[in-house]
């Protein structure tokens, strides 16, 4: 259970970083 929670937390962090990076790049271009 704890392993699943940590895996979801890590994946969520990666997804959040990718989204923020995408939004930042889009804001810089647009």
mmCIF entry with sequence, helices, sheets and N, C-alpha, C, O atoms, coordinates in Angstrom:
data_MODEL
# 
_entry.id   MODEL 
# 
_entity.id                         1 
_entity.type                       polymer 
_entity.pdbx_number_of_molecules   1 
# 
_entity_poly.entity_id                      1 
_entity_poly.type                           'polypeptide(L)' 
_entity_poly.nstd_linkage                   no 
_entity_poly.nstd_monomer                   no 
_entity_poly.pdbx_seq_one_letter_code       
;(UNK)(UNK)(UNK)(UNK)(UNK)(UNK)(UNK)(UNK)(UNK)(UNK)(UNK)(UNK)(UNK)(UNK)(UNK)(UNK)
(UNK)(UNK)(UNK)(UNK)(UNK)(UNK)(UNK)(UNK)(UNK)(UNK)(UNK)(UNK)(UNK)(UNK)
;
_entity_poly.pdbx_seq_one_letter_code_can   XXXXXXXXXXXXXXXXXXXXXXXXXXXXXX 
_entity_poly.pdbx_strand_id                 A 
# 
loop_
_entity_poly_seq.entity_id 
_entity_poly_seq.num 
_entity_poly_seq.mon_id 
_entity_poly_seq.hetero 
1 1  UNK n 
1 2  UNK n 
1 3  UNK n 
1 4  UNK n 
1 5  UNK n 
1 6  UNK n 
1 7  UNK n 
1 8  UNK n 
1 9  UNK n 
1 10 UNK n 
1 11 UNK n 
1 12 UNK n 
1 13 UNK n 
1 14 UNK n 
1 15 UNK n 
1 16 UNK n 
1 17 UNK n 
1 18 UNK n 
1 19 UNK n 
1 20 UNK n 
1 21 UNK n 
1 22 UNK n 
1 23 UNK n 
1 24 UNK n 
1 25 UNK n 
1 26 UNK n 
1 27 UNK n 
1 28 UNK n 
1 29 UNK n 
1 30 UNK n 
# 
_struct_asym.id          A 
_struct_asym.entity_id   1 
# 
_struct_conf.conf_type_id            HELX_P 
_struct_conf.id                      HELX_P1 
_struct_conf.pdbx_PDB_helix_id       AA1 
_struct_conf.beg_label_comp_id       UNK 
_struct_conf.beg_label_asym_id       A 
_struct_conf.beg_label_seq_id        2 
_struct_conf.pdbx_beg_PDB_ins_code   ? 
_struct_conf.end_label_comp_id       UNK 
_struct_conf.end_label_asym_id       A 
_struct_conf.end_label_seq_id        29 
_struct_conf.pdbx_end_PDB_ins_code   ? 
_struct_conf.beg_auth_comp_id        UNK 
_struct_conf.beg_auth_asym_id        A 
_struct_conf.beg_auth_seq_id         2 
_struct_conf.end_auth_comp_id        UNK 
_struct_conf.end_auth_asym_id        A 
_struct_conf.end_auth_seq_id         29 
_struct_conf.pdbx_PDB_helix_class    1 
_struct_conf.details                 ? 
_struct_conf.pdbx_PDB_helix_length   28 
# 
_struct_conf_type.id          HELX_P 
_struct_conf_type.criteria    ? 
_struct_conf_type.reference   ? 
# 
loop_
_atom_site.group_PDB 
_atom_site.id 
_atom_site.type_symbol 
_atom_site.label_atom_id 
_atom_site.label_alt_id 
_atom_site.label_comp_id 
_atom_site.label_asym_id 
_atom_site.label_entity_id 
_atom_site.label_seq_id 
_atom_site.pdbx_PDB_ins_code 
_atom_site.Cartn_x 
_atom_site.Cartn_y 
_atom_site.Cartn_z 
_atom_site.occupancy 
_atom_site.B_iso_or_equiv 
_atom_site.pdbx_formal_charge 
_atom_site.auth_seq_id 
_atom_site.auth_comp_id 
_atom_site.auth_asym_id 
_atom_site.auth_atom_id 
_atom_site.pdbx_PDB_model_num 
ATOM 1   N N  . UNK A 1 1  ? 0.845 -1.211 0.000   1.00 0.00 ? 1  UNK A N  1 
ATOM 2   C CA . UNK A 1 1  ? 0.000 0.000  0.000   1.00 0.00 ? 1  UNK A CA 1 
ATOM 3   C C  . UNK A 1 1  ? 0.878 1.258  0.000   1.00 0.00 ? 1  UNK A C  1 
ATOM 4   O O  . UNK A 1 1  ? 0.676 2.170  -0.801  1.00 0.00 ? 1  UNK A O  1 
ATOM 5   N N  . UNK A 1 2  ? 1.858 1.286  0.919   1.00 0.00 ? 2  UNK A N  1 
ATOM 6   C CA . UNK A 1 2  ? 2.736 2.448  0.996   1.00 0.00 ? 2  UNK A CA 1 
ATOM 7   C C  . UNK A 1 2  ? 3.531 2.620  -0.299  1.00 0.00 ? 2  UNK A C  1 
ATOM 8   O O  . UNK A 1 2  ? 3.796 3.741  -0.735  1.00 0.00 ? 2  UNK A O  1 
ATOM 9   N N  . UNK A 1 3  ? 3.905 1.494  -0.903  1.00 0.00 ? 3  UNK A N  1 
ATOM 10  C CA . UNK A 1 3  ? 4.642 1.553  -2.166  1.00 0.00 ? 3  UNK A CA 1 
ATOM 11  C C  . UNK A 1 3  ? 3.777 2.175  -3.261  1.00 0.00 ? 3  UNK A C  1 
ATOM 12  O O  . UNK A 1 3  ? 4.253 2.988  -4.053  1.00 0.00 ? 3  UNK A O  1 
ATOM 13  N N  . UNK A 1 4  ? 2.494 1.783  -3.295  1.00 0.00 ? 4  UNK A N  1 
ATOM 14  C CA . UNK A 1 4  ? 1.585 2.338  -4.303  1.00 0.00 ? 4  UNK A CA 1 
ATOM 15  C C  . UNK A 1 4  ? 1.409 3.834  -4.089  1.00 0.00 ? 4  UNK A C  1 
ATOM 16  O O  . UNK A 1 4  ? 1.395 4.608  -5.047  1.00 0.00 ? 4  UNK A O  1 
ATOM 17  N N  . UNK A 1 5  ? 1.276 4.237  -2.828  1.00 0.00 ? 5  UNK A N  1 
ATOM 18  C CA . UNK A 1 5  ? 1.097 5.662  -2.536  1.00 0.00 ? 5  UNK A CA 1 
ATOM 19  C C  . UNK A 1 5  ? 2.323 6.460  -2.975  1.00 0.00 ? 5  UNK A C  1 
ATOM 20  O O  . UNK A 1 5  ? 2.192 7.531  -3.567  1.00 0.00 ? 5  UNK A O  1 
ATOM 21  N N  . UNK A 1 6  ? 3.514 5.937  -2.684  1.00 0.00 ? 6  UNK A N  1 
ATOM 22  C CA . UNK A 1 6  ? 4.737 6.645  -3.069  1.00 0.00 ? 6  UNK A CA 1 
ATOM 23  C C  . UNK A 1 6  ? 4.873 6.687  -4.588  1.00 0.00 ? 6  UNK A C  1 
ATOM 24  O O  . UNK A 1 6  ? 5.331 7.687  -5.142  1.00 0.00 ? 6  UNK A O  1 
ATOM 25  N N  . UNK A 1 7  ? 4.477 5.607  -5.267  1.00 0.00 ? 7  UNK A N  1 
ATOM 26  C CA . UNK A 1 7  ? 4.559 5.570  -6.728  1.00 0.00 ? 7  UNK A CA 1 
ATOM 27  C C  . UNK A 1 7  ? 3.608 6.600  -7.326  1.00 0.00 ? 7  UNK A C  1 
ATOM 28  O O  . UNK A 1 7  ? 3.965 7.306  -8.269  1.00 0.00 ? 7  UNK A O  1 
ATOM 29  N N  . UNK A 1 8  ? 2.399 6.687  -6.779  1.00 0.00 ? 8  UNK A N  1 
ATOM 30  C CA . UNK A 1 8  ? 1.421 7.662  -7.283  1.00 0.00 ? 8  UNK A CA 1 
ATOM 31  C C  . UNK A 1 8  ? 1.928 9.081  -7.009  1.00 0.00 ? 8  UNK A C  1 
ATOM 32  O O  . UNK A 1 8  ? 1.761 9.978  -7.834  1.00 0.00 ? 8  UNK A O  1 
ATOM 33  N N  . UNK A 1 9  ? 2.549 9.272  -5.839  1.00 0.00 ? 9  UNK A N  1 
ATOM 34  C CA . UNK A 1 9  ? 3.063 10.590 -5.488  1.00 0.00 ? 9  UNK A CA 1 
ATOM 35  C C  . UNK A 1 9  ? 4.175 11.002 -6.450  1.00 0.00 ? 9  UNK A C  1 
ATOM 36  O O  . UNK A 1 9  ? 4.225 12.152 -6.886  1.00 0.00 ? 9  UNK A O  1 
ATOM 37  N N  . UNK A 1 10 ? 5.067 10.066 -6.781  1.00 0.00 ? 10 UNK A N  1 
ATOM 38  C CA . UNK A 1 10 ? 6.172 10.353 -7.701  1.00 0.00 ? 10 UNK A CA 1 
ATOM 39  C C  . UNK A 1 10 ? 5.629 10.640 -9.106  1.00 0.00 ? 10 UNK A C  1 
ATOM 40  O O  . UNK A 1 10 ? 6.058 11.589 -9.762  1.00 0.00 ? 10 UNK A O  1 
ATOM 41  N N  . UNK A 1 11 ? 4.686 9.815  -9.557  1.00 0.00 ? 11 UNK A N  1 
ATOM 42  C CA . UNK A 1 11 ? 4.114 10.025 -10.887 1.00 0.00 ? 11 UNK A CA 1 
ATOM 43  C C  . UNK A 1 11 ? 3.370 11.355 -10.931 1.00 0.00 ? 11 UNK A C  1 
ATOM 44  O O  . UNK A 1 11 ? 3.447 12.077 -11.926 1.00 0.00 ? 11 UNK A O  1 
ATOM 45  N N  . UNK A 1 12 ? 2.654 11.682 -9.867  1.00 0.00 ? 12 UNK A N  1 
ATOM 46  C CA . UNK A 1 12 ? 1.925 12.945 -9.805  1.00 0.00 ? 12 UNK A CA 1 
ATOM 47  C C  . UNK A 1 12 ? 2.890 14.121 -9.867  1.00 0.00 ? 12 UNK A C  1 
ATOM 48  O O  . UNK A 1 12 ? 2.605 15.125 -10.520 1.00 0.00 ? 12 UNK A O  1 
ATOM 49  N N  . UNK A 1 13 ? 4.023 14.005 -9.194  1.00 0.00 ? 13 UNK A N  1 
ATOM 50  C CA . UNK A 1 13 ? 5.013 15.074 -9.213  1.00 0.00 ? 13 UNK A CA 1 
ATOM 51  C C  . UNK A 1 13 ? 5.601 15.251 -10.605 1.00 0.00 ? 13 UNK A C  1 
ATOM 52  O O  . UNK A 1 13 ? 5.792 16.375 -11.069 1.00 0.00 ? 13 UNK A O  1 
ATOM 53  N N  . UNK A 1 14 ? 5.886 14.137 -11.266 1.00 0.00 ? 14 UNK A N  1 
ATOM 54  C CA . UNK A 1 14 ? 6.420 14.200 -12.634 1.00 0.00 ? 14 UNK A CA 1 
ATOM 55  C C  . UNK A 1 14 ? 5.397 14.849 -13.563 1.00 0.00 ? 14 UNK A C  1 
ATOM 56  O O  . UNK A 1 14 ? 5.748 15.691 -14.389 1.00 0.00 ? 14 UNK A O  1 
ATOM 57  N N  . UNK A 1 15 ? 4.125 14.452 -13.422 1.00 0.00 ? 15 UNK A N  1 
ATOM 58  C CA . UNK A 1 15 ? 3.066 15.000 -14.268 1.00 0.00 ? 15 UNK A CA 1 
ATOM 59  C C  . UNK A 1 15 ? 2.916 16.490 -14.007 1.00 0.00 ? 15 UNK A C  1 
ATOM 60  O O  . UNK A 1 15 ? 2.767 17.275 -14.944 1.00 0.00 ? 15 UNK A O  1 
ATOM 61  N N  . UNK A 1 16 ? 2.954 16.881 -12.740 1.00 0.00 ? 16 UNK A N  1 
ATOM 62  C CA . UNK A 1 16 ? 2.824 18.290 -12.390 1.00 0.00 ? 16 UNK A CA 1 
ATOM 63  C C  . UNK A 1 16 ? 3.982 19.099 -12.968 1.00 0.00 ? 16 UNK A C  1 
ATOM 64  O O  . UNK A 1 16 ? 3.778 20.208 -13.462 1.00 0.00 ? 16 UNK A O  1 
ATOM 65  N N  . UNK A 1 17 ? 5.195 18.552 -12.910 1.00 0.00 ? 17 UNK A N  1 
ATOM 66  C CA . UNK A 1 17 ? 6.363 19.248 -13.446 1.00 0.00 ? 17 UNK A CA 1 
ATOM 67  C C  . UNK A 1 17 ? 6.241 19.396 -14.962 1.00 0.00 ? 17 UNK A C  1 
ATOM 68  O O  . UNK A 1 17 ? 6.581 20.441 -15.517 1.00 0.00 ? 17 UNK A O  1 
ATOM 69  N N  . UNK A 1 18 ? 5.754 18.346 -15.628 1.00 0.00 ? 18 UNK A N  1 
ATOM 70  C CA . UNK A 1 18 ? 5.607 18.392 -17.082 1.00 0.00 ? 18 UNK A CA 1 
ATOM 71  C C  . UNK A 1 18 ? 4.552 19.421 -17.472 1.00 0.00 ? 18 UNK A C  1 
ATOM 72  O O  . UNK A 1 18 ? 4.731 20.156 -18.443 1.00 0.00 ? 18 UNK A O  1 
ATOM 73  N N  . UNK A 1 19 ? 3.457 19.476 -16.723 1.00 0.00 ? 19 UNK A N  1 
ATOM 74  C CA . UNK A 1 19 ? 2.387 20.434 -17.034 1.00 0.00 ? 19 UNK A CA 1 
ATOM 75  C C  . UNK A 1 19 ? 2.885 21.862 -16.826 1.00 0.00 ? 19 UNK A C  1 
ATOM 76  O O  . UNK A 1 19 ? 2.649 22.731 -17.665 1.00 0.00 ? 19 UNK A O  1 
ATOM 77  N N  . UNK A 1 20 ? 3.570 22.105 -15.712 1.00 0.00 ? 20 UNK A N  1 
ATOM 78  C CA . UNK A 1 20 ? 4.068 23.460 -15.447 1.00 0.00 ? 20 UNK A CA 1 
ATOM 79  C C  . UNK A 1 20 ? 5.091 23.868 -16.502 1.00 0.00 ? 20 UNK A C  1 
ATOM 80  O O  . UNK A 1 20 ? 5.120 25.021 -16.932 1.00 0.00 ? 20 UNK A O  1 
ATOM 81  N N  . UNK A 1 21 ? 5.940 22.910 -16.922 1.00 0.00 ? 21 UNK A N  1 
ATOM 82  C CA . UNK A 1 21 ? 6.944 23.203 -17.948 1.00 0.00 ? 21 UNK A CA 1 
ATOM 83  C C  . UNK A 1 21 ? 6.246 23.537 -19.266 1.00 0.00 ? 21 UNK A C  1 
ATOM 84  O O  . UNK A 1 21 ? 6.649 24.469 -19.962 1.00 0.00 ? 21 UNK A O  1 
ATOM 85  N N  . UNK A 1 22 ? 5.190 22.773 -19.615 1.00 0.00 ? 22 UNK A N  1 
ATOM 86  C CA . UNK A 1 22 ? 4.454 23.008 -20.856 1.00 0.00 ? 22 UNK A CA 1 
ATOM 87  C C  . UNK A 1 22 ? 3.768 24.371 -20.821 1.00 0.00 ? 22 UNK A C  1 
ATOM 88  O O  . UNK A 1 22 ? 3.815 25.123 -21.795 1.00 0.00 ? 22 UNK A O  1 
ATOM 89  N N  . UNK A 1 23 ? 3.133 24.686 -19.692 1.00 0.00 ? 23 UNK A N  1 
ATOM 90  C CA . UNK A 1 23 ? 2.438 25.970 -19.588 1.00 0.00 ? 23 UNK A CA 1 
ATOM 91  C C  . UNK A 1 23 ? 3.441 27.122 -19.652 1.00 0.00 ? 23 UNK A C  1 
ATOM 92  O O  . UNK A 1 23 ? 3.164 28.159 -20.255 1.00 0.00 ? 23 UNK A O  1 
ATOM 93  N N  . UNK A 1 24 ? 4.602 26.937 -19.032 1.00 0.00 ? 24 UNK A N  1 
ATOM 94  C CA . UNK A 1 24 ? 5.617 27.995 -19.054 1.00 0.00 ? 24 UNK A CA 1 
ATOM 95  C C  . UNK A 1 24 ? 6.118 28.221 -20.477 1.00 0.00 ? 24 UNK A C  1 
ATOM 96  O O  . UNK A 1 24 ? 6.279 29.364 -20.905 1.00 0.00 ? 24 UNK A O  1 
ATOM 97  N N  . UNK A 1 25 ? 6.364 27.137 -21.210 1.00 0.00 ? 25 UNK A N  1 
ATOM 98  C CA . UNK A 1 25 ? 6.845 27.252 -22.584 1.00 0.00 ? 25 UNK A CA 1 
ATOM 99  C C  . UNK A 1 25 ? 5.776 27.901 -23.457 1.00 0.00 ? 25 UNK A C  1 
ATOM 100 O O  . UNK A 1 25 ? 6.089 28.728 -24.313 1.00 0.00 ? 25 UNK A O  1 
ATOM 101 N N  . UNK A 1 26 ? 4.504 27.524 -23.240 1.00 0.00 ? 26 UNK A N  1 
ATOM 102 C CA . UNK A 1 26 ? 3.419 28.081 -24.041 1.00 0.00 ? 26 UNK A CA 1 
ATOM 103 C C  . UNK A 1 26 ? 3.265 29.573 -23.751 1.00 0.00 ? 26 UNK A C  1 
ATOM 104 O O  . UNK A 1 26 ? 3.014 30.365 -24.660 1.00 0.00 ? 26 UNK A O  1 
ATOM 105 N N  . UNK A 1 27 ? 3.416 29.951 -22.480 1.00 0.00 ? 27 UNK A N  1 
ATOM 106 C CA . UNK A 1 27 ? 3.282 31.367 -22.123 1.00 0.00 ? 27 UNK A CA 1 
ATOM 107 C C  . UNK A 1 27 ? 4.430 32.169 -22.741 1.00 0.00 ? 27 UNK A C  1 
ATOM 108 O O  . UNK A 1 27 ? 4.231 33.302 -23.179 1.00 0.00 ? 27 UNK A O  1 
ATOM 109 N N  . UNK A 1 28 ? 5.627 31.583 -22.777 1.00 0.00 ? 28 UNK A N  1 
ATOM 110 C CA . UNK A 1 28 ? 6.784 32.277 -23.335 1.00 0.00 ? 28 UNK A CA 1 
ATOM 111 C C  . UNK A 1 28 ? 6.614 32.457 -24.844 1.00 0.00 ? 28 UNK A C  1 
ATOM 112 O O  . UNK A 1 28 ? 6.976 33.499 -25.389 1.00 0.00 ? 28 UNK A O  1 
ATOM 113 N N  . UNK A 1 29 ? 6.060 31.438 -25.522 1.00 0.00 ? 29 UNK A N  1 
ATOM 114 C CA . UNK A 1 29 ? 5.887 31.508 -26.973 1.00 0.00 ? 29 UNK A CA 1 
ATOM 115 C C  . UNK A 1 29 ? 4.729 32.444 -27.318 1.00 0.00 ? 29 UNK A C  1 
ATOM 116 O O  . UNK A 1 29 ? 4.854 33.300 -28.195 1.00 0.00 ? 29 UNK A O  1 
ATOM 117 N N  . UNK A 1 30 ? 3.598 32.275 -26.620 1.00 0.00 ? 30 UNK A N  1 
ATOM 118 C CA . UNK A 1 30 ? 2.407 33.039 -26.935 1.00 0.00 ? 30 UNK A CA 1 
ATOM 119 C C  . UNK A 1 30 ? 2.511 34.472 -26.438 1.00 0.00 ? 30 UNK A C  1 
ATOM 120 O O  . UNK A 1 30 ? 1.582 35.258 -26.624 1.00 0.00 ? 30 UNK A O  1 
# 
